[in-house]
Amino acid sequence: MEPSSPESRLAITDAMLSRMPERLRGWVEWALSRWPGRILERVTAGSVRLELFDRSMTIAAQLFTSVFPILIAIASLTAGSAKQVDDVIEMPPATQQVLDDAVQGQSTTTFGLVGLFIVLASATSLSRALTRAFAAIWGLPRPKSRLVFAWRWVAVVLALAISLVFVGQLLEIANGLEPPDLWRVVVSVGGDLVVALFVPWLLLAGAVRPRNLLCGALLFGVVMLFVRPATGVFLPRALDESAQRYGSIGVAFTYLAWLYCISFIFLACSILGQAITTDEGRVGEWIRGGRPAVGKQTPQPDQTDAPG
């Protein structure tokens, strides 16, 4: 019996209800029969199945070792400085100076080869971790890793890194348009939605339709609409304080904490989106278009060469 199957969820729910007092049990059964209760049950089961807190830390650490080197490589290979990296990740002045000296001290050819090696090595761990996470969220078989699918891993990591740069540049352009607040909302939600939709679709090799992934991607875009301004206020302060107290290691830990929050939000929105989409009620059926959330004839993750 699959851990994500309705039978498994019902068995777990029945076991929990059997331990409750009779009065409380009746109220909980009534609540679980309604849409909010069903969604809460699915989200709870999905979070336990995914091990949300542990998985978020794993992905945060791999984001740190995968995406940041790509941003540094972009800074070295394009403009010859680390200004682009500073614009994206808000480095403290002291750390920015160290990065400038390191990048300027490397030739384009040498740094490009080293950067390419880091990208390929890091992409493997990050993308495979994300694939396992999305497979667990959608109740798919454990994916098999094969070198023939390495292009997916690299494409995802490049997409994550490039999106950080492009979304930031688009937000600057949006400030010059009228009305600026509306365009900033469109750019912020649209950029995050595209990334949150593209990453699981590519890694799962089309096993889940984009329509079914749309709910979780939209939730992530809306949540990040509020998280992004807060990040712009608190992250630079936290980085400056960490740099003054603990030096570069403090900056690294601060970035890890920030990436943990982003990873947690990303996975939590995916779980909630999956719960809403797979619900048997009218909302879930409308989102799915009357079709199953995961088709029986769809390819398994990492077992086909082309998505969709």
C-alpha positions, 0 to 999 in steps of 0.5 A: 500500500503506497504511503500516499494512497487514500487507503494509507491516509485513511488507515493513519487517520483511523488510527489517530481517531481511535486514540481520541476522546469520543466527543473530540473524535466526532468533531474531528471526523466532521471537520475532516469530511469538509474541504478544509479538513481534507486539505489539512489531512493531505498536507499533514500526510504529505509533510510527514511523507516528505520529511519537510523540515529535514528535506528543506535543510538538505536542499538549502545546503545544496542550493548554496553549493550549486547556485552560488558558484554559477552566479560567481561564474556568470560574474567572472565570464561576463563583466569580469567583476562580482557586481552581478552577484552582489546585486542578487545576493546582497553581499556585505562590503567586506565579503564583496571585496574578497569576491572581487579580488578572487574573481579578478585574480582568475583568468576567464579560461581557468575560472570557466573550466573550474566553474563548469566542473562545479556546476556539473558536480553540484547540479547532480546532487541538487537536482536529484534531491529535488527530483526525490522531493517532488516524487515523494510529494506526488506519490511517484515511484522512487526515481532512478538516476541515470547519466543520460538525464544529466542534462535535466539536472544542469538545466534546472540549476542553470534555470534557478541561477539565471532566474535570480538575475533576470527577475532582479533586472525585470523588477528594476525595469518594472520600477520605471513603468506605470503603475510601478507597484502593479508591474512589480507584482506581475514580474515577481509572481510571474517569475516565481511561478514560471520557475516553480512550474518548470523545475518539477515538470522537467525533473519529473519528466512530464509525469505530472501535467503542468496544469496540476503543478500550476496550483503549487507554483501560483501559491509559491509566487504569491507567498514570495510576493510578501517574502521578497520585500521582507528579505530585502529589509532583513537579509542585508542587516543580518549579513552585515551583523554576521560579517562583523561578528563572525566573518565569512563563516557567519555570512555563509550560515546566514545565507544557509538560514535564508535558503532554508526558509526559501526551500521550506516555502517552496516545498510547503507550497508544492505540498499544499498545491498537490493537496488541493489539486488531488482533492476529490472535491469540486475544486480539485476536479476543476483544477485537474480538468476531470483527469487524474492528477498523475496519469497511469500511462505517464512515464516515471521520473528519470526513465524517459528522455523527453518531458511530457 
